[in-house]
Amino acid sequence: NGSCKADSLEHPKLIFSNRYYVREVDMNGSMNILAHNLSNAVALDFDWETKCYYWSDVTSVISSIKRMCLSSNKTEVLHKSTLKNPDGLAIDWVARNLYWCDKGLDTIEISKLDGRYRKVLINQNLQEPRAIVLDPYRKNMYWTDWGDQPHIGKAGMDG
C-alpha cells in the first residue's frame, strides 16, 4: 500500500542543540535535557548501538569532542588537544568510528568511538570543511567546504 511502518521498540525522538545544551524531544513534544552548561555545541550525532550522544563544543579558547552514554549519564571528553573548530561530525555505525571536520585546521579526522587511534585522513585541498556525512556501505564520505570555492567533497572513508 506504499506505507512503511517502523518495527523498533524505540520511540522516535529528535535530538538538537541550541549551543548551550543538547536536548531530545519525542513525538508528543516532551523534552529532556541530555547535556547542559555547554559553550557552543555545534555538531551532533547519536550511536544507536551504544545509546551514546556525540557532540563538538567549540570556543575560541578551547574546543572539544564529547560523548554522553545513556547507560552512565556521564559526559566524557574524547578529544581536546589540537582541535581548533570541529564543525561537523558523523558516526560510522559499521566500523565503529567517529569522523569530524575541523574548519580551523582544515582537516578531516577519524578515531574509534572511544577516542582511541586518532588520525588525520585529509589535510590537503580543504579550506573550510564543515558538515560531514558517511555512507559506510559504499565506504564513502561527503562533506561541505565553505571556502573560496564552495563545494561538496567526496572521498573514500579511508581518506
C-alpha positions in Angstrom: 0.0 0.0 0.0 3.0 2.3 -0.2 3.4 2.8 3.5 6.3 2.0 5.8 5.9 1.2 9.5 8.8 1.1 11.9 9.2 -2.1 13.8 11.6 -0.8 16.5 10.7 -0.7 20.2 12.5 2.7 20.3 10.2 5.7 20.2 11.2 8.3 17.6 13.0 11.3 19.0 14.5 14.5 17.6 17.9 15.4 19.1 19.1 19.0 18.8 21.3 21.7 20.3 20.9 25.4 20.9 24.6 25.9 21.6 24.3 25.7 25.4 22.6 22.3 25.8 21.7 19.1 24.0 18.0 18.1 24.2 15.7 15.5 22.9 12.1 15.8 22.1 9.7 13.0 21.5 6.7 13.0 19.1 4.4 14.1 21.9 6.5 17.3 22.5 8.0 16.1 25.8 11.6 17.4 26.1 14.6 16.1 28.0 17.9 17.9 28.6 20.8 15.5 27.9 23.7 17.8 28.4 23.9 21.4 29.7 26.4 24.1 30.5 27.9 23.9 27.1 29.7 26.8 25.5 28.8 26.3 21.8 27.6 22.8 20.9 27.8 22.7 17.1 27.9 19.2 15.6 25.8 16.3 17.0 25.2 12.6 16.3 23.9 9.5 18.1 25.0 5.9 18.1 22.0 3.6 18.3 24.1 0.5 19.3 25.6 2.0 22.5 22.9 4.7 23.0 25.6 7.4 23.2 25.4 11.1 22.1 28.4 12.7 20.5 28.9 16.5 20.0 31.5 19.1 19.5 31.8 22.1 21.8 33.6 24.9 20.0 35.0 28.1 21.6 37.8 30.5 20.6 39.8 29.3 23.6 39.4 25.5 23.6 37.3 23.1 21.6 36.4 19.5 22.4 34.5 16.5 21.1 32.5 14.8 23.9 30.1 11.9 24.4 27.5 11.0 26.9 26.1 7.5 27.1 22.6 6.9 28.5 23.9 3.9 30.5 26.2 6.1 32.6 24.8 9.6 32.1 28.4 10.9 32.4 29.9 13.3 29.9 33.3 12.2 28.6 35.9 14.3 26.7 37.1 12.2 23.7 39.3 14.9 22.0 40.6 18.2 23.2 44.2 18.6 22.2 45.0 20.1 18.8 41.3 20.7 18.0 40.5 24.2 16.7 37.0 24.3 15.2 35.4 20.8 14.8 32.3 21.9 13.0 30.8 18.6 11.7 30.9 15.1 13.0 29.5 11.7 12.0 29.4 8.2 13.3 30.3 5.2 11.2 28.0 2.6 12.8 29.5 -0.2 10.8 33.2 0.1 11.6 32.5 1.9 14.9 34.5 5.1 14.0 34.0 8.8 14.6 34.7 11.3 11.8 34.9 15.0 12.0 35.7 18.1 10.0 37.9 20.8 11.6 37.4 24.1 9.7 40.1 25.8 11.8 42.7 23.2 11.0 41.3 22.4 7.5 41.3 18.7 8.2 39.0 15.7 8.2 39.9 13.3 11.0 38.9 9.9 12.4 39.1 8.0 15.7 37.4 5.0 17.3 34.2 5.9 19.1 36.0 5.8 22.4 38.6 8.3 21.1 41.5 5.9 20.5 43.6 5.8 17.3 43.0 9.4 16.2 44.3 10.1 12.7 44.1 12.9 10.1 42.6 11.5 7.0 42.6 14.6 4.7 44.6 17.8 5.2 45.0 19.0 1.6 42.7 20.9 -0.7 40.4 21.9 2.2 39.5 25.5 3.0 36.6 25.4 5.4 35.3 21.8 5.8 32.0 21.9 7.7 29.3 19.2 7.7 30.2 15.6 7.1 28.0 12.5 6.3 29.0 8.9 5.8 27.9 6.1 3.5 29.5 3.1 5.2 28.1 0.6 2.8 29.7 2.2 -0.2 32.7 3.3 2.0 32.3 7.0 1.0 32.2 10.2 3.0 30.9 13.5 1.8 31.5 17.0 3.3 30.7 20.6 2.6 33.5 23.1 2.1 32.6 26.7 2.6 35.9 28.2 1.4 36.6 30.4 -1.6 35.3 27.7 -4.0 32.4 26.2 -2.1 31.6 22.6 -2.9 30.6 19.2 -1.7 33.6 16.9 -1.4 33.7 13.1 -1.7 36.4 10.6 -0.7 36.7 7.1 0.5 36.2 6.7 4.2 39.9 5.7 4.4 40.9 9.1 3.1 
